[in-house]
Amino acid sequence: MTARALAPEDAPLVRRELPLDPDDFAAYFSFAPAALALRECVRLAAVRPLDLPAPILDVGCGDGLFARLAYPDRAAWGIDINPTEVQRAQATSSYGTLLCGNICDVQLPQGFFGSSIANCSLEHVPDLAGALRNIRGALRPGAPFALIVPTPDWTRRLLVVEALRKAGLAGLARAYGDTLDRVFHHVHLYDEAGWTARLLAAGFEDVQVSSIVGRDTSWAFDVLLYPSLLGLLTKRLTGRWVIAPWLRPVGVDVVRKLVDALGSLAPTSDDPGEYLILCRTPRSGA
Ligand SMILES: C[S@@+](CC[C@H](N)C(=O)[O-])C[C@H]1O[C@@H](n2cnc3c(N)ncnc32)[C@H](O)[C@@H]1O
């Protein structure tokens, strides 16, 4: 078994991720608040170059928009625990097959999938070992598995956190970050070694961890978070982020230009907000 987590001294500076792709941002912004649309665009750019053979198992698939934009022509199954999300994914026809259930114990065909992706879902699943075991069993020998998860210090490069620290208010900065972790229901926040150890323990191999979500993305995300809280309220009440998607194109370019401008003010830094982790099942099928 092999594991390769980038050691801190090897880790590249997280590259600038802005300006955003206008088409991706427009596609997301119609259905999601600007802060989420921004992060999803960055994740899309990171995931598209990956070779994820069909059929793909999309774990914690949500509304399916990510799958539709990331790998539009590949057969995929979506699984999500939230029936409202599954209904929305059904409406977007993003998946050939949709399952509503818990990834820890949902019945999946064994050795069937060519690859799997979990975009910002496994950090929410309390029984992480159970989830990883079930995913691994459903994959073919040698199949890649890609995860995107927040880093333990993902709040460190948010604009408000940096400003509070600079003002000598480290306690308040920590409280701000902890509050966001509670709002987003983050159960698992591990460093590279922590994720690598858990994936190896579940029987995955060749674990490679790379860094995404740089300071430019983090600064713009933090500023957009406050207007986006309205979307969170709408989502809790109606199950949808955006009530009138047809109105969104009116403001999309202004918001995107604002995101790009905010990001351009941020100096680069070494602290990533998220990890893109790639591993695979053993080729022998052991
Ligand atoms: C942050 S959302 C990400 C959605 C989607 N991957 C995307 O990129 O838009 C996390 C998703 O994981 C789902 N989820 C959380 N726990 C789960 C579990 N135990 N089994 C299956 N899905 C789960 C949630 O319902 C939610 O839709």
The ligand as an SDF file (V2000), in Angstrom:
LIG
                    3D

 27 29  0  0  0  0  0  0  0  0999 V2000
  -22.4310   20.1510    0.9650 C   0  0  0  0  0  0  0  0  0  0  0  0
  -23.5830   19.1040    0.1740 S   0  0  0  0  0  0  0  0  0  0  0  0
  -22.7130   18.7030   -1.3360 C   0  0  0  0  0  0  0  0  0  0  0  0
  -23.6700   18.3210   -2.4210 C   0  0  0  0  0  0  0  0  0  0  0  0
  -23.0440   17.9430   -3.7710 C   0  0  0  0  0  0  0  0  0  0  0  0
  -21.9720   16.9830   -3.6630 N   0  0  0  0  0  0  0  0  0  0  0  0
  -22.6170   19.1610   -4.5420 C   0  0  0  0  0  0  0  0  0  0  0  0
  -21.4690   19.2200   -4.9410 O   0  0  0  0  0  0  0  0  0  0  0  0
  -23.4150   20.0530   -4.7800 O   0  0  0  0  0  0  0  0  0  0  0  0
  -23.4130   17.5940    1.1070 C   0  0  0  0  0  0  0  0  0  0  0  0
  -24.4310   16.5350    0.6970 C   0  0  0  0  0  0  0  0  0  0  0  0
  -24.1290   15.3010    1.3660 O   0  0  0  0  0  0  0  0  0  0  0  0
  -25.3570   14.6870    1.7260 C   0  0  0  0  0  0  0  0  0  0  0  0
  -25.1190   13.7250    2.8250 N   0  0  0  0  0  0  0  0  0  0  0  0
  -24.7780   14.0100    4.0980 C   0  0  0  0  0  0  0  0  0  0  0  0
  -24.6670   12.8890    4.8190 N   0  0  0  0  0  0  0  0  0  0  0  0
  -24.9270   11.8570    3.9690 C   0  0  0  0  0  0  0  0  0  0  0  0
  -24.9770   10.4310    4.1360 C   0  0  0  0  0  0  0  0  0  0  0  0
  -24.7240    9.8360    5.3140 N   0  0  0  0  0  0  0  0  0  0  0  0
  -25.2690    9.6770    3.0510 N   0  0  0  0  0  0  0  0  0  0  0  0
  -25.5400   10.2580    1.8450 C   0  0  0  0  0  0  0  0  0  0  0  0
  -25.5170   11.6060    1.6410 N   0  0  0  0  0  0  0  0  0  0  0  0
  -25.2090   12.3910    2.6920 C   0  0  0  0  0  0  0  0  0  0  0  0
  -26.2460   15.8650    2.1260 C   0  0  0  0  0  0  0  0  0  0  0  0
  -27.6130   15.5440    2.1370 O   0  0  0  0  0  0  0  0  0  0  0  0
  -25.8730   16.9030    1.0920 C   0  0  0  0  0  0  0  0  0  0  0  0
  -26.6940   16.8610   -0.0380 O   0  0  0  0  0  0  0  0  0  0  0  0
  1  2  1  0
  2  3  1  0
  2 10  1  0
  3  4  1  0
  4  5  1  0
  5  6  1  0
  5  7  1  0
  7  8  2  0
  7  9  1  0
 10 11  1  0
 11 12  1  0
 11 26  1  0
 12 13  1  0
 13 14  1  0
 13 24  1  0
 14 15  1  0
 14 23  1  0
 15 16  2  0
 16 17  1  0
 17 18  1  0
 17 23  2  0
 18 19  1  0
 18 20  2  0
 20 21  1  0
 21 22  2  0
 22 23  1  0
 24 25  1  0
 24 26  1  0
 26 27  1  0
M  CHG  2   2   1   9  -1
M  END
$$$$
